[in-house]
Amino acid sequence: MSHKNKKNKDKKKQEPKLKLRRVISNNLYMLRIMHETAPWYMPVDFILTLAFSVAEFFSGAFMLKVIVDGLDEQGASAGWLFLFVGLLFLIHLGLNIFQNYFFNVLSVPMTVSINTKIKTQMFAKMRSVELSCYEDPAFYEKYVKAMAESTNRAFSVLYDFENLMNQLFSLVANAILLCTIDPFLMIFALIPFFVGFLGKKRNKLGFDENNERSKIVWHGDYIKRCFYLTDFAKEMRLTNMQEKMLADFDQNHKDFAKLKKKYGLKVALLEYLIQISHEVLTVLGASLYAVYAATVKGSLSLGDCVVVLNSIGSVSGYLRNVVGTVTKFHDHGLYIENLRTFLEYEPKIKARPDGYIAHGGIVNVNHVSYRYIGAEQDALSDVSMTISPGEKIALVGHNGSGKSTFVKLLLHLYQPSEGSITMDGHSADDYELKSWRACFETVFQDYRTFALSVGENVLLRPMRDDEDRARVTEALHLSGAWERVEKMPKGIDTVLTREFDDKGVVLSGGEAQKVVLARVFASRSPYIILDEPSSALDPVAEYRVFENIMKYTKDRGLIFISHRLSSAVLADRVYLFENGRIVENGSHEELMALNGKYAEMFHKQAENYVSQPLDEEVSI
């Protein structure tokens, strides 16, 4: 088997396939969400659809037959014809007025509620899943697709369901009318039904094309972000990345062209065959038969002939659209499957609302190991540690040695592959999740500031009263950020970043890190975790911050990661990580006396500090 054929075969195996029951279930699942959120929306919508279908039938083919036959009868009174048409006029007028009022006024809060509920469910689920889900490409792709499709897909399902109702009613009503005129005409109307599988094939191609297009779009969007986001501004101007990105952008457009070349001819051919079956075989074929029956055979009246000429195309179109709409529900089912898979995912780390409430206590890490998805070896292996309230612990080691992974396990962002983490003898799994994480105030190396006020960035919630404001101010003093914040236009009420506020303030790396570090002093958590908390600070600012942290958190546990081993001197216990294992632990004095790897690293770093200018930063 050739490589290309094997690749195509593997691709077909990966293509999503849903059984009919699951397709129906998925579409009903989406309609159920809408109905639970806005119970009156769908019933009113369906009644309107049915009312318009009835009105359109009587004002279409049926009205033509009545008028032509009525006018063709000699001596017939035209009064009842005016009454019939006038009544239809009033019905249409009333339905259109109510429809506009419903969709533009009454349904607005309902549609907002539906959108809000679906998005809120997705946000809540994404917040509840373990961090490893973000690192699983397959899961994260489902989340991105589900988020992009969710609300639009919900209303698409409803719209197509309405269309199906309308088309089925119109099909049945017009088919009955044609059968009363001449049953032979139904043969022409059924032609599109026999080529309905072409519509299914076309929709399947559309689904495949959309999937491939989405990856190209994501890549193109990434390239655009590299040109306009502040994060990339310096590198794009100081390096050759601009040329690389422009080349990728050109390739992105070529990929679009290849995609169109791959699917365009197939889709065009299917569209042509579908159109021919409708416009030529059905409409023109039935029209020729009707004209022959009326003029040669004399079996059709003038009114019947007009109805046939007007209705045969409609019946054929309704039949074709019914088949097409039914196949759309299969497409909806595929997209909704992403949403359902995501929303029905059971997190490995449970929220446990009925669990123990954590208040801080002795934390025991018992032979914990962890392996990332797709990795060939453990990121952490057989790690054990005891952390007591008020104890100061330093985690040191080279990049990639497992320190940050250990912290994320401690925060219960990951579920250990092996081993357990307990607090006061109870497993982390037995605690109410929010209370467990609330025991740890954490500042990560890749911290984030939000497009909110300084105070909200410090508290990570709205400021409620003067006590909160005083708390924020004190925290900013202790972190060293107050001098900068004090000069801002609105002080602690100043919005950070200019994303939503033209008068917002953009902080430097060191300034932002000081604001983030203020969270430590503003919180009351029994434990503090700092992952490279001073990476953007100068040595003097770093010394002051650590001095304040040690002074104002003496009754709280402190776990900090630092590449500057001078900070480790302040810790009660130091743990040296290497290749996911703890290879040495003890106080600074004990490890120096051991004269092992920690002592070697400390001496090398101390020598570099002595031999290099004071303003240079040395880390391991």
MARBAZA-946240 format. One record per residue (C-alpha): residue number from 0; z, x, y. Coordinates in steps of 0.25 Angstrom, whole numbers, plus 5000, padded with zeros to 4 digits. Example, Ala and Ser with C-alpha at 12.3 -4.5 7.8 and 13.67 -1.06 7.14 Angstrom:
# residues 2
SITE   num     zz     xx     yy
SITE     0   5031   5049   4982
SITE     1   5029   5055   4996
//
This chain:
# residues 620
SITE   num     zz     xx     yy
SITE     0   5000   5000   5000
SITE     1   4996   5006   5014
SITE     2   5007   5008   5024
SITE     3   5001   4998   5033
SITE     4   5001   4987   5022
SITE     5   5015   4991   5019
SITE     6   5019   4990   5033
SITE     7   5013   4976   5034
SITE     8   5020   4971   5022
SITE     9   5033   4976   5026
SITE    10   5031   4969   5040
SITE    11   5028   4956   5033
SITE    12   5041   4957   5025
SITE    13   5048   4959   5038
SITE    14   5042   4947   5044
SITE    15   5051   4935   5046
SITE    16   5049   4924   5036
SITE    17   5056   4910   5037
SITE    18   5056   4899   5027
SITE    19   5053   4885   5032
SITE    20   5068   4881   5031
SITE    21   5072   4892   5040
SITE    22   5061   4890   5050
SITE    23   5066   4875   5051
SITE    24   5080   4880   5052
SITE    25   5078   4890   5063
SITE    26   5071   4880   5072
SITE    27   5081   4869   5070
SITE    28   5092   4880   5072
SITE    29   5086   4882   5086
SITE    30   5085   4868   5089
SITE    31   5099   4866   5084
SITE    32   5104   4876   5094
SITE    33   5097   4869   5105
SITE    34   5102   4855   5101
SITE    35   5117   4860   5100
SITE    36   5116   4866   5114
SITE    37   5109   4854   5121
SITE    38   5109   4842   5112
SITE    39   5101   4833   5121
SITE    40   5090   4843   5124
SITE    41   5082   4842   5111
SITE    42   5083   4826   5109
SITE    43   5078   4823   5123
SITE    44   5067   4834   5121
SITE    45   5063   4828   5108
SITE    46   5063   4813   5113
SITE    47   5054   4818   5125
SITE    48   5044   4825   5116
SITE    49   5043   4813   5107
SITE    50   5041   4803   5119
SITE    51   5030   4812   5125
SITE    52   5023   4813   5111
SITE    53   5023   4798   5111
SITE    54   5019   4796   5125
SITE    55   5008   4807   5123
SITE    56   5002   4800   5111
SITE    57   5001   4786   5118
SITE    58   4995   4792   5130
SITE    59   4985   4801   5122
SITE    60   4977   4797   5111
SITE    61   4983   4783   5110
SITE    62   4981   4780   5124
SITE    63   4966   4784   5123
SITE    64   4963   4775   5112
SITE    65   4970   4763   5119
SITE    66   4962   4765   5132
SITE    67   4949   4768   5126
SITE    68   4950   4756   5116
SITE    69   4955   4747   5127
SITE    70   4944   4750   5136
SITE    71   4934   4749   5125
SITE    72   4938   4735   5122
SITE    73   4930   4725   5131
SITE    74   4938   4716   5139
SITE    75   4951   4724   5136
SITE    76   4962   4723   5147
SITE    77   4965   4737   5154
SITE    78   4979   4732   5158
SITE    79   4986   4736   5146
SITE    80   4979   4750   5146
SITE    81   4985   4752   5160
SITE    82   4999   4748   5155
SITE    83   4998   4757   5143
SITE    84   4994   4769   5151
SITE    85   5004   4766   5162
SITE    86   5015   4765   5152
SITE    87   5011   4779   5146
SITE    88   5011   4784   5160
SITE    89   5025   4779   5163
SITE    90   5030   4785   5150
SITE    91   5024   4799   5152
SITE    92   5030   4799   5166
SITE    93   5044   4795   5162
SITE    94   5043   4805   5150
SITE    95   5038   4817   5160
SITE    96   5049   4813   5170
SITE    97   5060   4814   5160
SITE    98   5055   4826   5153
SITE    99   5054   4834   5166
SITE   100   5068   4829   5170
SITE   101   5074   4833   5156
SITE   102   5068   4847   5155
SITE   103   5070   4851   5169
SITE   104   5083   4845   5172
SITE   105   5091   4839   5160
SITE   106   5087   4850   5150
SITE   107   5089   4862   5158
SITE   108   5104   4864   5155
SITE   109   5101   4861   5141
SITE   110   5091   4872   5140
SITE   111   5100   4882   5147
SITE   112   5111   4878   5137
SITE   113   5101   4880   5125
SITE   114   5097   4894   5131
SITE   115   5111   4898   5134
SITE   116   5117   4894   5120
SITE   117   5106   4902   5112
SITE   118   5107   4914   5121
SITE   119   5123   4913   5121
SITE   120   5123   4912   5106
SITE   121   5114   4925   5105
SITE   122   5123   4933   5115
SITE   123   5135   4929   5107
SITE   124   5129   4933   5094
SITE   125   5124   4946   5099
SITE   126   5138   4949   5105
SITE   127   5144   4946   5091
SITE   128   5136   4954   5082
SITE   129   5140   4968   5079
SITE   130   5134   4980   5087
SITE   131   5126   4985   5076
SITE   132   5117   4972   5077
SITE   133   5112   4978   5090
SITE   134   5108   4991   5083
SITE   135   5101   4983   5072
SITE   136   5086   4982   5076
SITE   137   5083   4970   5068
SITE   138   5095   4962   5072
SITE   139   5093   4966   5087
SITE   140   5079   4962   5086
SITE   141   5082   4949   5081
SITE   142   5092   4947   5093
SITE   143   5082   4951   5103
SITE   144   5071   4942   5097
SITE   145   5081   4930   5096
SITE   146   5086   4932   5111
SITE   147   5072   4933   5116
SITE   148   5068   4920   5108
SITE   149   5080   4912   5107
SITE   150   5080   4901   5118
SITE   151   5065   4901   5120
SITE   152   5063   4899   5105
SITE   153   5073   4888   5105
SITE   154   5065   4880   5115
SITE   155   5052   4884   5108
SITE   156   5058   4877   5095
SITE   157   5061   4865   5103
SITE   158   5048   4865   5110
SITE   159   5040   4866   5097
SITE   160   5049   4855   5090
SITE   161   5045   4846   5102
SITE   162   5030   4850   5100
SITE   163   5031   4847   5085
SITE   164   5037   4833   5088
SITE   165   5026   4830   5098
SITE   166   5015   4835   5090
SITE   167   5020   4828   5077
SITE   168   5021   4815   5085
SITE   169   5007   4816   5092
SITE   170   5001   4821   5079
SITE   171   5006   4809   5071
SITE   172   5003   4799   5082
SITE   173   4989   4804   5084
SITE   174   4986   4806   5069
SITE   175   4990   4791   5067
SITE   176   4981   4787   5078
SITE   177   4969   4795   5073
SITE   178   4971   4790   5059
SITE   179   4971   4775   5064
SITE   180   4957   4779   5070
SITE   181   4951   4787   5058
SITE   182   4960   4794   5047
SITE   183   4948   4804   5045
SITE   184   4951   4810   5058
SITE   185   4964   4816   5053
SITE   186   4956   4826   5045
SITE   187   4952   4833   5058
SITE   188   4966   4833   5063
SITE   189   4972   4840   5051
SITE   190   4962   4852   5052
SITE   191   4972   4860   5061
SITE   192   4983   4857   5051
SITE   193   4976   4865   5040
SITE   194   4975   4877   5049
SITE   195   4989   4876   5054
SITE   196   4993   4888   5046
SITE   197   4984   4896   5056
SITE   198   4994   4892   5067
SITE   199   5006   4897   5058
SITE   200   4999   4910   5056
SITE   201   4996   4911   5071
SITE   202   5011   4909   5074
SITE   203   5015   4919   5064
SITE   204   5006   4929   5070
SITE   205   5012   4925   5084
SITE   206   5026   4928   5078
SITE   207   5022   4942   5073
SITE   208   5015   4945   5086
SITE   209   5027   4941   5094
SITE   210   5036   4950   5085
SITE   211   5028   4962   5087
SITE   212   5026   4959   5102
SITE   213   5041   4958   5104
SITE   214   5043   4973   5100
SITE   215   5031   4977   5109
SITE   216   5037   4969   5120
SITE   217   5051   4975   5118
SITE   218   5045   4989   5119
SITE   219   5037   4986   5132
SITE   220   5050   4980   5138
SITE   221   5058   4992   5135
SITE   222   5047   5001   5141
SITE   223   5048   4992   5154
SITE   224   5063   4993   5154
SITE   225   5062   5008   5154
SITE   226   5054   5008   5167
SITE   227   5062   4998   5175
SITE   228   5077   4999   5170
SITE   229   5086   5008   5177
SITE   230   5091   5014   5164
SITE   231   5078   5022   5162
SITE   232   5074   5024   5177
SITE   233   5078   5039   5177
SITE   234   5072   5043   5164
SITE   235   5059   5036   5167
SITE   236   5057   5044   5180
SITE   237   5062   5058   5175
SITE   238   5056   5058   5162
SITE   239   5042   5056   5155
SITE   240   5047   5043   5149
SITE   241   5039   5035   5159
SITE   242   5026   5040   5152
SITE   243   5032   5037   5138
SITE   244   5035   5023   5142
SITE   245   5022   5021   5149
SITE   246   5015   5025   5136
SITE   247   5024   5016   5128
SITE   248   5021   5005   5137
SITE   249   5006   5007   5135
SITE   250   5008   5007   5120
SITE   251   5016   4994   5122
SITE   252   5004   4988   5127
SITE   253   4995   4993   5116
SITE   254   5005   4988   5106
SITE   255   5003   4974   5113
SITE   256   4988   4976   5112
SITE   257   4989   4979   5097
SITE   258   4998   4967   5095
SITE   259   4988   4958   5101
SITE   260   4977   4965   5093
SITE   261   4985   4963   5080
SITE   262   4988   4948   5082
SITE   263   4978   4943   5093
SITE   264   4965   4941   5084
SITE   265   4973   4934   5073
SITE   266   4980   4925   5082
SITE   267   4966   4922   5090
SITE   268   4959   4919   5076
SITE   269   4970   4909   5072
SITE   270   4970   4902   5085
SITE   271   4955   4901   5084
SITE   272   4956   4895   5070
SITE   273   4967   4885   5075
SITE   274   4959   4881   5087
SITE   275   4946   4879   5080
SITE   276   4953   4870   5069
SITE   277   4958   4861   5081
SITE   278   4947   4861   5091
SITE   279   4935   4861   5082
SITE   280   4938   4856   5068
SITE   281   4948   4846   5073
SITE   282   4945   4841   5087
SITE   283   4929   4842   5087
SITE   284   4928   4838   5072
SITE   285   4936   4825   5074
SITE   286   4929   4822   5088
SITE   287   4916   4823   5081
SITE   288   4921   4813   5070
SITE   289   4926   4804   5080
SITE   290   4913   4803   5088
SITE   291   4905   4801   5076
SITE   292   4915   4790   5071
SITE   293   4914   4783   5085
SITE   294   4899   4784   5088
SITE   295   4892   4784   5074
SITE   296   4902   4778   5064
SITE   297   4908   4769   5074
SITE   298   4921   4769   5067
SITE   299   4929   4774   5079
SITE   300   4931   4766   5092
SITE   301   4929   4773   5106
SITE   302   4944   4774   5107
SITE   303   4946   4780   5093
SITE   304   4936   4790   5096
SITE   305   4943   4794   5109
SITE   306   4956   4795   5102
SITE   307   4950   4804   5091
SITE   308   4944   4813   5101
SITE   309   4957   4814   5109
SITE   310   4967   4814   5097
SITE   311   4961   4822   5086
SITE   312   4963   4835   5093
SITE   313   4977   4831   5097
SITE   314   4980   4828   5082
SITE   315   4974   4841   5078
SITE   316   4982   4848   5089
SITE   317   4995   4841   5086
SITE   318   4993   4845   5071
SITE   319   4990   4859   5074
SITE   320   5001   4860   5084
SITE   321   5011   4854   5074
SITE   322   5007   4865   5064
SITE   323   5008   4875   5075
SITE   324   5022   4870   5080
SITE   325   5027   4870   5065
SITE   326   5023   4885   5064
SITE   327   5030   4888   5077
SITE   328   5043   4883   5071
SITE   329   5041   4895   5061
SITE   330   5040   4904   5072
SITE   331   5052   4899   5079
SITE   332   5060   4900   5066
SITE   333   5056   4915   5065
SITE   334   5061   4917   5079
SITE   335   5074   4909   5077
SITE   336   5077   4916   5065
SITE   337   5080   4928   5074
SITE   338   5089   4920   5082
SITE   339   5096   4914   5070
SITE   340   5097   4927   5063
SITE   341   5104   4933   5075
SITE   342   5113   4921   5078
SITE   343   5117   4919   5064
SITE   344   5120   4934   5062
SITE   345   5134   4936   5057
SITE   346   5141   4948   5064
SITE   347   5148   4958   5055
SITE   348   5158   4958   5066
SITE   349   5165   4945   5067
SITE   350   5171   4939   5080
SITE   351   5183   4934   5072
SITE   352   5188   4924   5082
SITE   353   5200   4921   5072
SITE   354   5203   4936   5070
SITE   355   5215   4944   5075
SITE   356   5216   4946   5090
SITE   357   5215   4961   5093
SITE   358   5225   4967   5103
SITE   359   5224   4982   5100
SITE   360   5231   4990   5090
SITE   361   5230   5001   5080
SITE   362   5215   5002   5076
SITE   363   5212   5008   5063
SITE   364   5198   5013   5059
SITE   365   5197   5014   5044
SITE   366   5186   5022   5037
SITE   367   5175   5016   5046
SITE   368   5160   5019   5044
SITE   369   5148   5013   5051
SITE   370   5133   5014   5049
SITE   371   5123   5009   5059
SITE   372   5112   5000   5055
SITE   373   5100   5008   5049
SITE   374   5108   5021   5049
SITE   375   5108   5030   5037
SITE   376   5123   5035   5039
SITE   377   5136   5030   5045
SITE   378   5138   5032   5060
SITE   379   5153   5032   5056
SITE   380   5159   5036   5043
SITE   381   5173   5034   5038
SITE   382   5180   5034   5052
SITE   383   5195   5031   5052
SITE   384   5204   5031   5065
SITE   385   5217   5024   5070
SITE   386   5218   5021   5084
SITE   387   5231   5016   5090
SITE   388   5234   5009   5103
SITE   389   5235   5019   5115
SITE   390   5229   5030   5107
SITE   391   5218   5038   5114
SITE   392   5207   5042   5104
SITE   393   5194   5051   5107
SITE   394   5182   5050   5099
SITE   395   5173   5063   5100
SITE   396   5161   5068   5093
SITE   397   5146   5071   5095
SITE   398   5136   5059   5098
SITE   399   5133   5051   5086
SITE   400   5146   5055   5079
SITE   401   5151   5040   5078
SITE   402   5161   5038   5090
SITE   403   5154   5027   5097
SITE   404   5151   5020   5083
SITE   405   5166   5021   5080
SITE   406   5169   5014   5093
SITE   407   5160   5003   5091
SITE   408   5166   5001   5077
SITE   409   5180   5001   5084
SITE   410   5175   4990   5093
SITE   411   5170   4982   5081
SITE   412   5156   4982   5086
SITE   413   5152   4987   5073
SITE   414   5157   4984   5059
SITE   415   5161   4996   5051
SITE   416   5152   4999   5039
SITE   417   5164   5003   5032
SITE   418   5179   5004   5035
SITE   419   5187   4995   5045
SITE   420   5193   4995   5059
SITE   421   5207   4988   5061
SITE   422   5217   4985   5072
SITE   423   5231   4983   5068
SITE   424   5227   4982   5053
SITE   425   5217   4971   5055
SITE   426   5202   4974   5054
SITE   427   5193   4973   5066
SITE   428   5186   4962   5058
SITE   429   5198   4953   5058
SITE   430   5200   4953   5073
SITE   431   5194   4944   5083
SITE   432   5182   4953   5088
SITE   433   5183   4951   5103
SITE   434   5198   4954   5103
SITE   435   5195   4967   5094
SITE   436   5185   4972   5104
SITE   437   5194   4968   5116
SITE   438   5204   4979   5111
SITE   439   5194   4990   5115
SITE   440   5189   4992   5129
SITE   441   5177   5000   5127
SITE   442   5168   5008   5136
SITE   443   5155   5013   5129
SITE   444   5147   5025   5133
SITE   445   5135   5016   5134
SITE   446   5143   5007   5143
SITE   447   5136   4995   5151
SITE   448   5139   4990   5165
SITE   449   5135   4975   5167
SITE   450   5127   4969   5179
SITE   451   5141   4963   5184
SITE   452   5152   4967   5194
SITE   453   5160   4980   5192
SITE   454   5172   4971   5189
SITE   455   5165   4964   5178
SITE   456   5160   4977   5172
SITE   457   5174   4982   5172
SITE   458   5180   4970   5166
SITE   459   5168   4966   5158
SITE   460   5171   4952   5162
SITE   461   5172   4944   5175
SITE   462   5183   4948   5185
SITE   463   5192   4936   5186
SITE   464   5203   4939   5196
SITE   465   5209   4949   5205
SITE   466   5216   4955   5193
SITE   467   5203   4958   5187
SITE   468   5198   4964   5200
SITE   469   5210   4973   5201
SITE   470   5209   4977   5186
SITE   471   5194   4981   5189
SITE   472   5197   4989   5201
SITE   473   5208   4997   5194
SITE   474   5199   5000   5182
SITE   475   5188   5005   5191
SITE   476   5199   5014   5198
SITE   477   5203   5020   5185
SITE   478   5189   5022   5180
SITE   479   5184   5029   5192
SITE   480   5174   5018   5196
SITE   481   5182   5012   5208
SITE   482   5177   5022   5218
SITE   483   5162   5017   5215
SITE   484   5165   5003   5214
SITE   485   5173   5002   5227
SITE   486   5161   5006   5234
SITE   487   5152   4995   5228
SITE   488   5148   4983   5237
SITE   489   5157   4973   5230
SITE   490   5167   4982   5223
SITE   491   5170   4977   5209
SITE   492   5162   4965   5211
SITE   493   5149   4974   5213
SITE   494   5139   4971   5202
SITE   495   5134   4983   5194
SITE   496   5119   4985   5192
SITE   497   5108   4979   5201
SITE   498   5103   4971   5189
SITE   499   5107   4957   5195
SITE   500   5113   4961   5209
SITE   501   5105   4969   5219
SITE   502   5118   4974   5225
SITE   503   5124   4979   5211
SITE   504   5128   4993   5210
SITE   505   5122   5003   5200
SITE   506   5132   5013   5195
SITE   507   5130   5027   5190
SITE   508   5133   5031   5176
SITE   509   5147   5036   5180
SITE   510   5150   5025   5189
SITE   511   5147   5015   5178
SITE   512   5155   5022   5168
SITE   513   5167   5021   5177
SITE   514   5165   5006   5179
SITE   515   5164   5004   5164
SITE   516   5176   5013   5161
SITE   517   5184   5004   5171
SITE   518   5183   4994   5159
SITE   519   5194   5002   5152
SITE   520   5204   5001   5163
SITE   521   5201   4986   5165
SITE   522   5203   4982   5151
SITE   523   5216   4980   5143
SITE   524   5210   4983   5129
SITE   525   5220   4991   5120
SITE   526   5209   5001   5117
SITE   527   5199   5008   5125
SITE   528   5186   5014   5119
SITE   529   5178   5023   5128
SITE   530   5165   5029   5123
SITE   531   5161   5040   5131
SITE   532   5168   5034   5143
SITE   533   5165   5045   5153
SITE   534   5151   5050   5150
SITE   535   5146   5047   5164
SITE   536   5158   5052   5171
SITE   537   5160   5066   5177
SITE   538   5172   5074   5172
SITE   539   5181   5071   5183
SITE   540   5179   5056   5182
SITE   541   5180   5057   5167
SITE   542   5193   5063   5168
SITE   543   5199   5053   5178
SITE   544   5194   5041   5169
SITE   545   5200   5047   5156
SITE   546   5213   5050   5164
SITE   547   5214   5035   5168
SITE   548   5210   5030   5154
SITE   549   5221   5038   5148
SITE   550   5231   5034   5159
SITE   551   5228   5019   5159
SITE   552   5225   5017   5144
SITE   553   5237   5024   5139
SITE   554   5242   5012   5131
SITE   555   5228   5009   5126
SITE   556   5220   5015   5115
SITE   557   5208   5024   5119
SITE   558   5196   5028   5111
SITE   559   5186   5036   5118
SITE   560   5173   5044   5114
SITE   561   5170   5056   5123
SITE   562   5161   5068   5121
SITE   563   5170   5075   5132
SITE   564   5181   5081   5123
SITE   565   5190   5083   5135
SITE   566   5193   5068   5134
SITE   567   5197   5069   5120
SITE   568   5209   5078   5124
SITE   569   5215   5065   5130
SITE   570   5215   5058   5116
SITE   571   5226   5056   5107
SITE   572   5216   5057   5095
SITE   573   5202   5063   5094
SITE   574   5192   5059   5084
SITE   575   5180   5068   5082
SITE   576   5168   5060   5076
SITE   577   5156   5067   5069
SITE   578   5145   5060   5061
SITE   579   5152   5047   5061
SITE   580   5165   5053   5055
SITE   581   5179   5058   5061
SITE   582   5179   5072   5058
SITE   583   5192   5076   5067
SITE   584   5203   5068   5073
SITE   585   5216   5071   5080
SITE   586   5221   5074   5094
SITE   587   5214   5084   5103
SITE   588   5224   5095   5100
SITE   589   5223   5092   5085
SITE   590   5208   5093   5085
SITE   591   5208   5106   5093
SITE   592   5218   5112   5084
SITE   593   5210   5108   5072
SITE   594   5199   5116   5078
SITE   595   5188   5108   5072
SITE   596   5175   5101   5077
SITE   597   5183   5094   5089
SITE   598   5189   5107   5094
SITE   599   5175   5114   5093
SITE   600   5169   5103   5101
SITE   601   5180   5103   5111
SITE   602   5179   5118   5113
SITE   603   5164   5118   5115
SITE   604   5165   5107   5125
SITE   605   5176   5114   5133
SITE   606   5167   5126   5133
SITE   607   5156   5119   5139
SITE   608   5164   5113   5150
SITE   609   5169   5126   5154
SITE   610   5155   5133   5153
SITE   611   5148   5122   5161
SITE   612   5149   5117   5175
SITE   613   5159   5106   5177
SITE   614   5149   5095   5181
SITE   615   5142   5096   5167
SITE   616   5147   5087   5156
SITE   617   5148   5092   5142
SITE   618   5149   5083   5130
SITE   619   5147   5084   5115
//
